[in-house]
């Protein structure tokens, strides 16, 4: 296990790199219409902005911590030392809204060690919202402590509902049927990390998705847990390179959120 000073260094690096990466991504965002874009699959896009932002994050973090492993959405796994921690990064979570000129995209950085997410950072450079958490030290938004909402029913607020190309239409329809039937309302921003950060900040009461990748959610998982929320055991179930279902929210509605998924 890391000592506090070492985790402090990792935390400071994660927040600084998130901001510098956000500034780089903003430059690309200003000319999004002219970027080179490829299709990885249906409704699954990648641009030069994603790749160059990830290269920046990888270079900065591994220059500071060369023993660490690194998992990025665009370039996969860079192995490190056996007992070192692992960075899990989505350089631009919400590529589609990014390319459409919408503000709902972010940089997501998680640091995993000792089978737990020790650090989570989600930064939206368009709105200049920096969500950050360190295990055992709470969660903040722009330096101000945040907490999940005190919700007891799905009708007490908005639930984020994620949808990837792996989600079957009938599964999504069933989630919506159950949520609306319980008096709830939904939002999808196009960025799972942002919707999850909203849960940590008490702006949403919960989030559910049938299939989400580790790089999209692990940073925000740390945020929610440190903000007093409850999260399904994503890291234990799928690891730092996997994907699967995720349930996260205020403790009072966690059971109701879990019941939304087919």
ChimeraX attribute file (.defattr): number of C-alpha atoms within 10 A of each C-alpha:
attribute: neighborCount
match mode: 1-to-1
recipient: residues
	/A:1	10
	/A:2	12
	/A:3	7
	/A:4	9
	/A:5	9
	/A:6	10
	/A:7	17
	/A:8	14
	/A:9	12
	/A:10	20
	/A:11	21
	/A:12	11
	/A:13	16
	/A:14	24
	/A:15	21
	/A:16	14
	/A:17	21
	/A:18	26
	/A:19	21
	/A:20	16
	/A:21	24
	/A:22	25
	/A:23	15
	/A:24	16
	/A:25	24
	/A:26	17
	/A:27	11
	/A:28	21
	/A:29	21
	/A:30	12
	/A:31	11
	/A:32	19
	/A:33	13
	/A:34	10
	/A:35	13
	/A:36	10
	/A:37	16
	/A:38	11
	/A:39	10
	/A:40	9
	/A:41	9
	/A:42	9
	/A:43	10
	/A:44	13
	/A:45	15
	/A:46	20
	/A:47	20
	/A:48	14
	/A:49	24
	/A:50	22
	/A:51	16
	/A:52	17
	/A:53	24
	/A:54	23
	/A:55	16
	/A:56	16
	/A:57	25
	/A:58	22
	/A:59	14
	/A:60	18
	/A:61	18
	/A:62	16
	/A:63	11
	/A:64	13
	/A:65	16
	/A:66	14
	/A:67	16
	/A:68	22
	/A:69	23
	/A:70	23
	/A:71	22
	/A:72	23
	/A:73	21
	/A:74	18
	/A:75	12
	/A:76	12
	/A:77	16
	/A:78	14
	/A:79	13
	/A:80	16
	/A:81	11
	/A:82	9
	/A:83	12
	/A:84	17
	/A:85	23
	/A:86	23
	/A:87	28
	/A:88	28
	/A:89	30
	/A:90	28
	/A:91	31
	/A:92	29
	/A:93	26
	/A:94	25
	/A:95	24
	/A:96	19
	/A:97	15
	/A:98	26
	/A:99	23
	/A:100	11
	/A:101	15
	/A:102	15
	/A:103	17
	/A:104	23
	/A:105	29
	/A:106	32
	/A:107	30
	/A:108	28
	/A:109	30
	/A:110	32
	/A:111	27
	/A:112	23
	/A:113	16
	/A:114	12
	/A:115	11
	/A:116	15
	/A:117	26
	/A:118	22
	/A:119	32
	/A:120	30
	/A:121	34
	/A:122	33
	/A:123	27
	/A:124	23
	/A:125	22
	/A:126	16
	/A:127	11
	/A:128	13
	/A:129	17
	/A:130	20
	/A:131	28
	/A:132	30
	/A:133	31
	/A:134	24
	/A:135	16
	/A:136	11
	/A:137	11
	/A:138	18
	/A:139	28
	/A:140	21
	/A:141	21
	/A:142	13
	/A:143	11
	/A:144	9
	/A:145	16
	/A:146	24
	/A:147	22
	/A:148	26
	/A:149	24
	/A:150	17
	/A:151	19
	/A:152	15
	/A:153	18
	/A:154	23
	/A:155	17
	/A:156	16
	/A:157	19
	/A:158	19
	/A:159	27
	/A:160	24
	/A:161	24
	/A:162	25
	/A:163	20
	/A:164	17
	/A:165	11
	/A:166	11
	/A:167	14
	/A:168	12
	/A:169	10
	/A:170	10
	/A:171	15
	/A:172	20
	/A:173	12
	/A:174	14
	/A:175	20
	/A:176	18
	/A:177	13
	/A:178	18
	/A:179	22
	/A:180	14
	/A:181	12
	/A:182	14
	/A:183	12
	/A:184	18
	/A:185	18
	/A:186	17
	/A:187	13
	/A:188	15
	/A:189	17
	/A:190	22
	/A:191	23
	/A:192	29
	/A:193	32
	/A:194	28
	/A:195	25
	/A:196	33
	/A:197	31
	/A:198	26
	/A:199	30
	/A:200	35
	/A:201	21
	/A:202	23
	/A:203	17
	/A:204	25
	/A:205	33
	/A:206	34
	/A:207	28
	/A:208	25
	/A:209	21
	/A:210	21
	/A:211	18
	/A:212	21
	/A:213	21
	/A:214	25
	/A:215	25
	/A:216	29
	/A:217	31
	/A:218	32
	/A:219	33
	/A:220	32
	/A:221	34
	/A:222	30
	/A:223	36
	/A:224	31
	/A:225	24
	/A:226	26
	/A:227	25
	/A:228	19
	/A:229	26
	/A:230	22
	/A:231	19
	/A:232	16
	/A:233	14
	/A:234	21
	/A:235	19
	/A:236	10
	/A:237	12
	/A:238	14
	/A:239	16
	/A:240	26
	/A:241	15
	/A:242	14
	/A:243	19
	/A:244	14
	/A:245	17
	/A:246	21
	/A:247	24
	/A:248	29
	/A:249	35
	/A:250	29
	/A:251	20
	/A:252	17
	/A:253	22
	/A:254	23
	/A:255	15
	/A:256	18
	/A:257	24
	/A:258	16
	/A:259	13
	/A:260	19
	/A:261	19
	/A:262	12
